[in-house]
Amino acid sequence: MDPHEIEDTSDWLGCPTELQTCRHFLRMYENEIQELNLQLRKAREDIFGLVQMHADVSTERDRLRAELNRVAEENSELSGRVRSLLLISDQRDHLFRENQRLLKEKRDRQ
């Protein structure tokens, strides 16, 4: 017998035939394909869920961005009003101090 020749063992007791081996591998492949289909279905459901979550979050982001812009405009208006009031307050304080100085000068002259 040639050492490189593969020995035919199909007639040995307990060894599967080629047909049995093929059927066994076929069942293994069918089971693997079924499992992969389940995983694929689950992955598709997960992707759909993530796409929906992204759409929901994008909508909420856009709503919050619009609200932020509105509040920023209001804040800008209020800041302008506050600056005006601070100027008026500074002018009032200056006039009060000037009035007090003038009153003191008047009292000192009398």
QUIVEN-V257866 format. One record per pair of residues at least 24 apart in sequence whose ideal C-beta (glycine too) atoms are under 6 Angstrom apart, sorted by the first residue. I is the first residue (numbers start at 0). J is the second residue. Records with the same first field share a line. If there is no record, write none. Layout:
BEGIN
I: J ; J
END
This chain:
BEGIN
none
END
